[in-house]
Amino acid sequence: MLFQTRKCQMALSYTSEFRKTEEGKSIAGVFRGGGVKVVGAVQRQISETADSGHAAIQFLHPDQAQPDKLVVRKIARTDNERTDIASEKKFLGKVQGPGIQKLVETDSNVLTTAYAGKDLHQHMTIALDSYDSPLIGLTTEVFYPLALQLMTAIKHTHNKKVFHLDIKPENVFVSDDYTELTLGDFGLAIDVDVELNDDSDPVEAVCGTEGYIPPEVINSGPITQFSDVYSAGATLFEMLTGKPFGEDSSSDIFKNEANFARHKQKQLAIVKKIAPELKPLLDAMLTWSYETRFPVGDAIKQLQDCYHFHLESVTPV
């Protein structure tokens, strides 16, 4: 069962030696050719015993005056972890393109990507020294361009016959100037041609992160392209309001449609106060049944319409 709790924000594995590496010192035995230096680290202690986090590094190319800034996402310590990294590399390689985290090939034991900025959760955290501090929503001027980039990236992955299945703020990366967005962490992705071919039954497994998993998946329903649409809707809601849309899968709101409808009505009332034009869109993305949920293309079209309406409403006559 592929399942993550809300606290498992990022599954970024390290060796204990790597975690203890001090700034500026080389990471021995990780990359071929050496020349890797730690330039900064963000500690995300999930629990006292968890061995997870991430670090920004510089990879020094001999033929470049300025080093590329890379991020070590995962380091394998076991055969299973090597298999997981190989699988994620396969998916990242398949969907490479605009709006997708850039894969950088280094070592078979390591998953490395180009640095694309902090994740959305970090950008929205009020107290930067506390990962669990309250969040603040993005302004609509920042929200709309980033939201369109996110939905376009999801459409691109679907066109490549890949479902992400773990869309959330922690897996969405935004440049420091808030102009560019990339979708990353394909650790739970599935290949549609392999998993959902005509001769197979729909995939039915709890897959994703608490708070972003659609109701039908929580209730043992099928995984479809609309699973990503729901997770994207929950992410857009959080980007706009600074509040999570969903709760733990054991919550009463997912036990029946009536409970869910009451919860959604309460949450969308917040959206109506911030950007009322977005309420119908999020209503259509965050549905109880995947059969009534917006396809990603329709979501993009309505998001574009909302953006145009917003621009017209704030532009002086």
C-alpha positions in Angstrom: 0.0 0.0 0.0 1.5 3.3 -1.1 0.7 5.7 1.6 2.3 8.7 3.3 1.1 10.6 6.4 1.1 14.3 6.4 4.3 14.3 8.5 6.2 12.4 5.9 6.6 15.6 3.9 9.5 14.5 1.7 11.0 11.1 1.4 14.6 12.3 0.9 16.9 9.6 2.2 20.5 10.2 3.4 23.3 8.2 4.9 24.1 9.3 8.4 27.5 10.5 7.2 25.9 12.7 4.6 23.6 14.3 7.1 26.5 15.2 9.2 28.5 16.8 6.4 29.4 20.4 7.2 29.0 23.2 4.8 31.8 23.5 2.2 33.1 20.0 2.7 33.1 17.4 -0.1 30.6 14.5 0.0 32.9 11.5 -0.5 31.7 8.5 -2.4 28.5 10.0 -3.6 29.3 11.3 -7.1 31.7 10.1 -9.7 34.5 12.5 -10.3 34.1 14.4 -7.0 33.9 18.1 -7.0 30.7 18.2 -5.0 30.3 20.7 -2.1 27.5 21.3 0.3 26.5 25.0 0.0 23.6 24.9 2.4 21.2 22.5 4.1 17.6 22.6 5.2 16.9 20.2 8.1 13.4 18.7 8.0 13.4 16.4 11.0 10.3 14.3 10.7 10.8 12.5 13.9 13.7 11.9 16.4 14.6 8.7 14.5 13.8 9.7 10.9 16.7 9.9 8.5 15.3 12.3 6.0 15.9 15.8 4.7 17.5 17.6 1.8 20.5 19.7 1.0 21.4 22.1 -1.8 24.8 21.4 -3.4 27.0 22.8 -6.1 28.3 20.5 -8.8 31.5 22.0 -10.1 31.9 21.6 -13.8 35.5 22.1 -15.0 34.3 23.9 -18.2 32.0 26.3 -16.4 32.9 29.5 -14.6 29.7 29.3 -12.6 28.7 26.0 -11.0 25.2 24.6 -11.5 23.2 24.4 -8.4 21.8 20.9 -7.9 19.8 19.2 -5.2 20.4 15.7 -3.9 16.9 14.3 -3.5 17.6 10.7 -2.5 20.5 8.5 -1.7 20.1 4.7 -1.8 21.3 2.6 1.2 19.6 -0.6 0.3 18.7 -2.6 -2.9 15.0 -1.6 -2.5 16.0 2.1 -2.3 18.1 1.7 -5.4 15.1 0.2 -7.2 12.9 3.1 -6.1 15.5 5.6 -7.3 15.8 3.8 -10.7 12.0 3.8 -11.0 11.7 7.6 -10.2 14.5 8.3 -12.6 12.6 6.4 -15.3 9.5 8.5 -14.7 11.4 11.8 -14.6 13.2 10.9 -17.8 9.9 10.1 -19.5 8.2 13.3 -18.6 11.1 15.8 -18.9 9.9 19.1 -20.3 8.8 22.6 -19.3 7.4 22.7 -15.7 9.0 19.4 -14.7 11.9 19.0 -12.3 15.1 18.5 -14.3 16.8 15.2 -13.8 20.6 15.3 -13.6 22.3 11.9 -14.1 25.1 11.3 -11.6 25.3 8.0 -9.8 22.9 5.0 -9.8 22.7 5.4 -6.0 21.6 9.0 -6.1 18.7 11.0 -7.4 19.8 14.5 -8.2 17.9 17.3 -9.9 18.6 20.8 -10.9 17.8 23.4 -8.2 14.4 25.0 -9.0 13.8 26.9 -5.8 12.2 26.1 -2.5 9.1 24.1 -2.4 5.7 25.8 -2.1 5.4 24.8 1.6 8.6 26.6 2.4 7.6 29.7 0.4 4.3 29.9 2.3 5.7 29.3 5.7 5.4 32.4 7.9 8.2 31.5 10.3 11.0 30.2 8.1 12.8 28.6 11.1 9.8 26.4 11.9 8.6 24.0 9.3 5.4 23.3 11.2 4.5 27.0 11.6 1.3 28.4 10.1 1.2 29.1 6.3 0.1 32.2 4.5 -1.6 32.2 1.1 -0.1 33.7 -2.1 -1.4 36.9 -3.5 -3.6 36.4 -6.5 -1.0 38.2 -8.7 1.5 35.5 -7.8 -1.1 32.6 -7.6 -2.5 32.7 -11.1 0.7 32.4 -13.1 2.0 29.6 -10.8 -1.3 27.8 -10.8 -1.4 27.8 -14.6 2.2 26.4 -14.7 1.2 23.7 -12.3 -1.8 22.6 -14.2 0.1 22.7 -17.5 2.8 20.5 -16.0 0.2 18.0 -14.9 -1.3 17.9 -18.3 2.1 17.3 -19.8 2.7 14.3 -17.5 -0.7 12.9 -18.5 0.1 13.4 -22.2 3.2 11.3 -21.5 0.9 8.6 -20.0 2.1 9.2 -16.4 0.0 9.9 -13.3 1.9 11.7 -10.6 -0.3 10.6 -7.6 1.4 12.7 -5.0 0.8 16.3 -5.9 1.1 18.6 -2.9 2.9 21.9 -2.0 6.0 20.0 -0.9 6.4 18.5 -4.3 6.0 21.7 -6.2 9.1 24.0 -6.5 9.0 27.7 -7.1 11.9 30.0 -8.1 13.1 32.6 -5.6 11.4 35.4 -7.6 8.1 33.4 -7.7 7.9 33.4 -11.5 8.8 29.7 -12.4 7.2 26.5 -11.1 8.3 22.9 -11.5 6.6 19.7 -10.5 8.9 17.1 -8.9 9.1 13.9 -6.8 7.7 11.2 -9.0 8.3 8.5 -6.4 4.6 7.3 -6.4 4.0 7.8 -10.1 2.5 5.1 -12.3 2.9 4.4 -16.0 -0.6 4.4 -17.5 0.4 2.0 -20.3 1.6 -0.5 -17.8 -0.8 -0.1 -14.9 -4.0 0.8 -16.6 -3.9 -1.0 -19.9 -7.1 -2.3 -21.5 -6.6 -5.9 -20.1 -6.1 -4.9 -16.5 -8.5 -3.8 -13.8 -8.2 -0.2 -12.5 -5.5 0.4 -9.9 -7.0 0.3 -6.4 -4.6 1.3 -3.7 -4.3 4.2 -1.2 -1.6 6.2 -2.9 -0.5 9.7 -2.0 -0.2 12.0 1.0 -2.8 12.6 3.8 -4.9 15.6 2.9 -4.4 15.4 -0.9 -5.8 11.9 -1.6 -9.2 12.0 -3.4 -12.2 10.5 -1.6 -12.7 7.6 -4.0 -9.1 6.4 -3.5 -9.5 6.6 0.3 -12.6 4.5 0.0 -10.9 1.8 -2.1 -12.0 3.2 -5.5 -9.9 3.4 -8.7 -6.9 5.5 -9.4 -7.4 7.6 -12.5 -6.2 10.8 -14.1 -8.8 12.5 -11.9 -6.8 11.6 -8.8 -4.2 14.1 -9.9 -6.9 16.7 -10.6 -8.2 16.4 -7.0 -4.7 16.6 -5.5 -4.0 19.7 -7.7 -7.3 21.2 -6.5 -6.3 20.7 -2.9 -2.9 22.2 -3.7 -4.4 25.3 -5.4 -6.7 25.8 -2.4 -3.7 25.8 -0.1 -1.7 28.1 -2.4 -4.6 30.6 -2.3 -5.7 30.4 1.4 -2.7 29.1 3.2 -4.9 26.4 4.7 -5.0 22.7 3.9 -8.2 21.6 2.2 -8.4 18.0 3.5 -7.8 16.2 6.7 -6.5 12.7 7.6 -8.1 9.9 5.6 -9.7 8.6 8.8 -11.6 11.9 9.2 -15.4 11.8 9.2 -15.4 14.0 6.1 -14.4 11.1 3.9 -16.9 8.6 5.4 -19.8 9.7 3.2 -20.7 12.2 0.5 -22.8 14.4 2.8 -20.0 14.9 5.3 -17.6 15.8 2.4 -20.1 18.2 0.9 -20.5 20.1 4.2 -16.7 20.3 4.6 -16.2 21.5 1.0 -18.9 24.2 1.4 -17.1 25.5 4.5 -13.7 25.5 2.8 -14.9 27.1 -0.5 -16.5 29.9 1.5 -12.9 31.0 2.3 -12.1 31.0 -1.4 -15.2 33.1 -2.2 -13.8 35.8 0.1 -10.4 35.9 -1.5 -11.1 35.3 -5.2 -14.7 34.5 -5.8 -14.1 33.7 -9.5 -12.1 30.6 -8.4 -14.9 29.0 -6.4 -16.6 27.2 -9.3 -13.2 25.9 -10.5 -12.2 24.4 -7.2 -15.7 23.1 -6.7 -15.3 21.2 -9.9 -11.8 19.9 -9.1 -12.6 18.9 -5.5 -15.5 16.5 -6.0 -16.6 13.4 -4.1 -16.7 11.3 -7.2 -14.1 11.3 -9.9 -16.8 10.8 -12.5 -18.0 14.4 -12.0 -14.5 15.9 -11.6 -13.1 18.3 -14.2 -10.6 16.9 -16.7 -7.2 18.7 -16.5 -7.8 20.4 -19.8 -11.1 21.9 -18.7 -9.5 23.0 -15.4 -6.8 24.8 -17.3 -9.3 26.5 -19.6 -11.4 27.7 -16.6 -8.3 28.8 -14.7 -7.3 30.9 -17.7 -10.7 32.5 -17.8 -10.5 33.2 -14.1 -7.1 34.9 -14.6 -8.4 37.0 -17.4 -11.4 38.1 -15.3 -9.0 38.9 -12.4 -6.8 41.0 -14.7 -9.8 42.9 -16.1 -11.2 43.5 -12.6 -7.9 45.0 -11.3 -7.0 47.0 -14.4 -8.0 50.7 -14.1 -10.4 51.9 -16.8 
